[in-house]
Amino acid sequence: MQHMRLSSRVGRIAESATLKVSRRASEMKAQGIDVVDFGAGEPDFASPAVAVEAARRALAEGFTKYTPSSGIPTLRRAVAERYARHYGAPWPAAQTLISVGGKGALFESILALVEEGDEVVLHTPAWVSFPEQIRFAGGRVVEVPTDGADGFAIHAGPILAALGERTRAVILNSPCNPTGGVIGPEDLRAVVAACAERGIVLLSDETYERFLYDGAAFASAAALAAEFPETVAVVGSFSKTYAMTGWRLGYLLGPKALVDAAANIQGHATSNPTSFAMVGALAALEGAEGDVAAMVAEYQERRDLLVPALNALPGVTCQPPRGAFYAFPDVSAAYGDDIDGSIAFAERLLEEAHVAVVAGEAFGSDRHVRISFACSRADLERGVERFGRFLERRRPVARRA
C-alpha cells in the first residue's frame, strides 16, 4: 500500500503554537488538573448582549441562507463608514470585505499578493500565523527585529532598510501580538510613503486597534489611505474588540483590486461568512461601545497588576505592553542545563506548575514567553504565584543565558 503524498506547500507550515498550548492545557483540565491558562488570546468577557440578541432574532426569523460572499451589504457599509468617520478613510462598501475572521482576511490578502520567491517584510517578534501564511503562499519572510528595551516599538528606519527588489508587501501589526509594541504616526507615514514610492502594499493588521493604554492615541494606516490609495490595506476583527472570537468575523478594506481578489478567493474557499453572525456583528458595531470601553479599562487594570508582579519574580524582566492584552517577559535567566530555551521552559512550567504560556520561539524570540491577561485578576494572581514557585525551585540549576 502506497502512502498518501501531500503537497509541498503543506510542508512549509507548522501547527499554530498558540493552538498547541491550548490543546495541551485543555487535555490537562479534562484530567481534572487545575491549570491557569495564560496561553489563549481570547477575551474572557461575554459577547455584547446587543450582538447576541440581534443574532438570536435573525435565527428566529430564518436568516440562515447564503448571503453575498463578500458579506451582507449593511455590515460592509457600516464598517466602511466607521473608518471614514474615525480616520477619514476613502473606502466605500464596495472596497470592504467581510471575512471568516481577521485571519481569513490576512490569508486571502497574502495569497492575492505573494508569488513564489516574493519577499514580505515583517517586524518581529510577530504573531505566529504571519510567517506561516507567507511561506504557504511561496513567499520569503524578511524579519525586522524590534527591541524589548524600548517596549518593542515599531520604527520606520529598520523596515525601510529591509525593503528590496523582491519586496511585495510590508505587514504591520500595531498594537502587536505578542509584544504590545506600537508604531507612531511619523514612523507609520514614513513606511507608507516608502511603500507607495516602490509599489509595495502596506498590509496593516489592526486587530488590537482599541486596546491601547495610558491614554495613548492609535495611529491607523487608514488615515493615510486617501493620500496613498493603492498602497494601504487594513485588516480588522470583531473577535477581540467585541469578545466575539467564536463568531469568526473579520474584514479587509483597501485598494479595489486587492479586495476583489481576496473576495474571489473567499468565494471559492468559504463562500460567505455566517449570515446571522454578521447581523450580530452589525449590532455590536452600532451599539456596543460601552462594552468595549469597559473591557479596555479592565485590561489596563490587569496589565498594571500583572507587569509589576512579573518583574518581582527572580530573573524576570517585562516591559509594560503599550497595547493588546499580552505581556512578553524575558525569562531566559531561568534557563539551564535542563531547559535550553522557551519551548522547554513553557513545557516544564505547564507540566510542573500547571501554568500555560506560549513559548517566545513561536513568535521569533527564544528569550521570552507570552502571557495573555485576558483572564480574571484572580487567575493572574494564582498564575504568577505558581510561576514564582517554579522559578524559586529552579535557582540551583539556572544559568545566565
Secondary structure as GFF3:
##gff-version 3
##sequence-region A 1 401
A	DSSP	three_ten_helix	8	12	.	.	.	ID=ss1
A	DSSP	alpha_helix	17	30	.	.	.	ID=ss2
A	DSSP	beta_strand	36	37	.	.	.	ID=ss3
A	DSSP	alpha_helix	49	60	.	.	.	ID=ss4
A	DSSP	alpha_helix	73	87	.	.	.	ID=ss5
A	DSSP	three_ten_helix	93	95	.	.	.	ID=ss6
A	DSSP	beta_strand	96	99	.	.	.	ID=ss7
A	DSSP	alpha_helix	101	113	.	.	.	ID=ss8
A	DSSP	beta_strand	119	124	.	.	.	ID=ss9
A	DSSP	alpha_helix	129	136	.	.	.	ID=ss10
A	DSSP	beta_strand	140	145	.	.	.	ID=ss11
A	DSSP	three_ten_helix	148	150	.	.	.	ID=ss12
A	DSSP	alpha_helix	156	162	.	.	.	ID=ss13
A	DSSP	beta_strand	167	173	.	.	.	ID=ss14
A	DSSP	alpha_helix	185	198	.	.	.	ID=ss15
A	DSSP	beta_strand	201	205	.	.	.	ID=ss16
A	DSSP	three_ten_helix	221	224	.	.	.	ID=ss17
A	DSSP	beta_strand	232	237	.	.	.	ID=ss18
A	DSSP	alpha_helix	238	241	.	.	.	ID=ss19
A	DSSP	three_ten_helix	245	247	.	.	.	ID=ss20
A	DSSP	beta_strand	250	253	.	.	.	ID=ss21
A	DSSP	alpha_helix	256	269	.	.	.	ID=ss22
A	DSSP	alpha_helix	275	287	.	.	.	ID=ss23
A	DSSP	alpha_helix	289	311	.	.	.	ID=ss24
A	DSSP	beta_strand	326	327	.	.	.	ID=ss25
A	DSSP	three_ten_helix	332	334	.	.	.	ID=ss26
A	DSSP	alpha_helix	342	348	.	.	.	ID=ss27
A	DSSP	pi_helix	349	353	.	.	.	ID=ss28
A	DSSP	beta_strand	355	356	.	.	.	ID=ss29
A	DSSP	beta_strand	358	359	.	.	.	ID=ss30
A	DSSP	three_ten_helix	360	363	.	.	.	ID=ss31
A	DSSP	beta_strand	369	372	.	.	.	ID=ss32
A	DSSP	alpha_helix	377	394	.	.	.	ID=ss33
###
